[in-house]
Amino acid sequence: MVSAYIPPNSINKEPDKWTVFYLLIILAGLQLFITLMTNGFALSQEEAMWHYIGRNWFRHGLVPYSGGADNKSPLFYVVFGLSDWLFGVNYWFPRVLGTVVQSVGIFYVYKIARHVSGKHAGLLACSFYGLSVLWHGADGRYVSFTETYEVVCIILSFYFFLSSNNKRGLFISGFLMAIGVGFRLPAVFVVAALLISTIKKGWKLTLQFCLGLLAGIVVLAIIGYLAGINFHDVVLYMLTDNFGPGSMNNNNFITRMVQFHNMFFYSEVILFYPLVLVYLFIKGKIDWLVLWLIFVFIGINAVGNYARVDLKELLPAMSLMGGLSLAHLINAFHISMRKLMLIIWICFSPKLIEPFVNAGRVFSGEFQFPQNFCHEPYVQPDESASRQLGLWIKANTSENEKVYVAGYGAQVQVYSERLSPTIYFNVTQTRIAKDRLFLDMKENKAEMILVPLYPEYRQWVDQDLRTYIDQLVTRDYDFDRCLFNYSVYRLKKSKR
């Protein structure tokens, strides 16, 4: 079987620094255009959750899980806490920072491919990865998600694993992999792939990788301890209460199969399948890259959430396989590199219709107005309407008054800049979450409660939670008004 590994100097010897520089600039520009030109020009539902928790940490000293509950790592909330500390409530800083981080990953995908097989492989892999992370099927506009930081750490870890044959390089590789796990726990599956690969380098280098991994975990643990984070809470909210009844990962088998089909057979990722098969045929054995792909695939299915953004974990390995395969074919059959690059950029480029449409709204101004709501049919407010409602709450409450937004109202909550009376400011429906919400709402009186009128609220939120909120507002609150399809209630004076 012909090897896919071609000595770097045998393909192309001329310098390509400027070619890579221009390529990275174009890809970064595309990332910024897509991620910033989103409908509503506001934080998404998930970003709002993370911003709320990060803001409470940096602004109010409420460490993660005491100022808001979610299943993400404390390390990730630093990004949004820093964003709020520097610029207040905004959607652009986490996405610009995510673009910078993701661009680092694109560059090191190029570096890995060039190290393994030369300039052509580097440029091809760089193009594959830089374009595919912008796909709709990979939620390309949400570059601020945890996957961006996790995947970049994994790419860097593989780079140091491949480019170093000394103890220091393997130690750095292990340390970076630990940081990746710190951002997102499913990275542990890739640890297995790297560990198997390092064993082939010898037990001394394997030991250094393990020491680097351990050192990274210890550093994160010390930082968490000094920050006052409760490790029991980390285990509870990131693991034990994230897979039971009522959790986001508790879908039935049929739902999982539908989501699996949508991710792997009804998205742009199918463009990579022929390239992966070509790589497997050329290579003829399981190597570090095949292990990378296998263990990421196992991790995605083990979690079983099948969110579109999870696809980003597969893209580096697939992009490298594509780049290495085509580089071999170029060398073997003298295929035109320019024509091949043109085909790749045509076939793999993301759709830009939505960003172009939204770009016009920068100049036309606000496009959602209160008069468009509070009459049937009650449509769910988008990011723009949720932002406006949050700003109205901020203007009509004092800073020390608590506000509770029923259902999935994190966007409204974060733009109101008001604390929720419960750590479950965005509905979570496990038994632990419900009990804690009932207790928090009993002990902390909210000055204002907002209840959705749109039908999705009744579809997504369990009856017992809705009944509890309905009884609470009926007993202790007066109806104030309707705004953006939310009923707004204020606490009765007799109850204060």
Secondary structure, DSSP 8 states (H G I E B T S, - for coil): ---S---GGGT--S--HHHHHHHHHHHHHHHHHHHHS-TTSS--HHHHHHHHHHHHHHHH---TTTS---SS-HHHHHHHHHHHHHHSS-SHHHHHHHHHHHHHHHHHHHHHHHHHH-HHHHHHHHHHHHHHTT-GGGTTT-TTSHHHHHHHHHHHHHHHHHH--SHHHHHHHHHHHHHHHHH-GGGHHHHHHHHHHHHTT-HHHHHHHHHHHHHHHHHHHHHHHHHT--HHHHHIIIIITSSSTTSTT---HHHHHHHHHHHHHSSGGGGGHHHHHHHHHHH-S--HHHHHHHHHHHHHHHH----GGGGGGTHHHHHHHHHHHHHHHHHHH---HHHHHHHHHHHH----HHHHHHHTHHHH-----GGGSSSSS-----HHHHHHHHHHHHHTS-TT--EEETTT-HHHHHHHT---SSS--S---SHHHHHHHHHHHHHS--SEEEEE-STHHHHHS-HHHHHHHHHHHHHHEEEEEEETTEEEEEE-GGG-
